[in-house]
Amino acid sequence: MKRLWLLFSQTVTVFVAAYFVVATLQPDWLAHGFKRSGAGIALIEAPAVDAPAPAPGSFSLAARKAAPAVVSINTSKAVRHPRSNDPWFQFFFGDQGSQAQAGLGSGVIISPDGYILTNNHVVEGADEIEVTLTDSRRARARTVGTDPETDLAILKIELDKLPVIVLGNSDQLAVGDHVLAIGNPFGVGQTVTSGIVSALGRTQLGINTFENFIQTDAAINPGNSGGALVDAYGNLQGINTAIYSRSGGSMGIGFAIPVSTAKMVLDGIVKEGRVTRGWIGVEPSELSPELAETFGVKAAEGVIITGVLQDGPAALAGMRPGDVIVRVADKAVTSVPSLLATVASLKPGVQAAFQVQRGERLLELGITPGLRPPQAQRAQQR
């Protein structure tokens, strides 16, 4: 009997030791359902679905699945009077000090590591960020990084046993699919609204530099920014960002950033501290008959270049004002947004083929993109 007990205790000891080693060196083996992204973040991705299931009579299952991972975000920042440092202002009005300005938004927990997706405009300039979960737990959040050009921000909180949303495939969304918008509108508490996908690939709205919005008629109101747009399975399809409104409330036109864009921004910020995008240094314009006639170009489609930055990547490769970019790396260019998105997806330092119409000639230029500079720096260059 003593011998059996000794054998049992040795077996348990070896098993515990092996478990400890695996949990320390290869935690992915134990994280059932989790998949590591390019930046090493544990994410849950929904399995591929060949065709969407028929719309259920109730969306309660989808709401129960997704809602716990949607959080409320409260921000505060100190605001001083613009003339508070003026001696004459202080003489007459005294030291006004600073006043706290509060902000409200939503966010989505996308990893058990505590990473939260939200909008950049929700946390921009905030001195303090507090996250409230549906189970009433609160935590201070730190900003891991922001990407103003897509209006996304990554936050991180330090709490255990976090609810995590399942990431869907926004590339498989179709117009007419049922969706739910989850957030904290007007600070009344977590709210779920339903609707359908009204349109896909919305661009040229003037909201962000890079636009590829999901349009929905699910009600999105102030405070919903940064919240979740989920499908009928409760999988995340987008981050609610903006509404078209004349009154300040929902008018049935809301916009969400696709989760495919959000994953790219997440990996870039966590892995490299910023999103790396290609840049060639040109001023593009939509091709019109007037511009085509002005530059003497014989092209029916593409994007015309009206300005080329001196010593920029495009200029060094021989691109000139009046050139019409037709294709980039075997991808057709049909509009300015499509050109921006395609060039941004190129890897800086790696040459790519640009098919260009110059007058009546079709040329191919090898352009080595540079690293896209920040917005403020690009404005100064222009």
Buried (B, 14 or more C-beta within 10 A) or exposed (E): EEEEEEEEEEEEEEEEEEEEEEEEEEEEEEBEEBEEBEBEBBBBBBEEEEEBEEEEEEBEEBBEBBBBBBBBBBBBBEEEBEEBEEEEBEEEEEEEEEEEEEBBBBBBBBBBBBBBBBBBBBBBEBEEBBBBBBEEEEBEBEBBBBBBBBBBBBBBBEEEEBBBBBBBBBEBBEEEBBBBBBBBBEEEEBBBBBBBBBEBEBBEEEBBBBBBBBBBBBBBBBBBBBBBBBBBBBBBBBBBBBBEBEEEEBBBBBBBBBBBBBBBBBBBBBBEEBBEBBBBBBEBEBBEEEBBEEBEBEBEEBBBBBEBBEEBBBBBBBBEEBBBBBBBBEBEBBBBBBBBBBBBBBEBEEBBEBBBBBBEEBBEBEBBBBEBBEEEEBEEEE
